[in-house]
Amino acid sequence: MGKPVARTEGTCMAFPDILNTPTPSGALVPIPYPNIAQLADAQGASADVMAGGKPVILEDSRIPTSSGGEAGTGGGTTSGTFNQACTFTSCSRSVKANGKGIVRQLDRTAQNNDNAQGVVLAGLPSVLVGD
């Protein structure tokens, strides 16, 4: 069965995004935060394939910044960064736009420069895309 197509509307969510967080004593403590990326900020979405009047998200689209870990200024335990890029690690392999796989609701993401694994939480329910 198909999944709703992702377009430049909605969010991607990852948890936990484990960030080194400064304490009053100055020590850094790893604390889990949510990481949220807005599909409206995606770069590299299709310029000419739309769903519901908005560009569809493609496998190599990228959201340059995210939010949720503002207090974790010591950076991620894996990436060393906080509130950084979201990329898409799964997509349809059979349905393509501009020669690239289309991203769908519940496809996987790598967020905060691969510090946290997440999913696409939004899709257009009237347009389903197969695997």
Buried (B, 14 or more C-beta within 10 A) or exposed (E): EBBBBBBBBBBBBBBBBBBBBEEEEEEBEEBBBBBBBBBEBBEBBBEEBBBEEBBBBBBBBBBEEBBBBEEBEBBBBEBBBBBBBBBBEBBBEEBBBBEBBBBBBBBBBBBBBBBBBBBBBBBBEEBBBEE
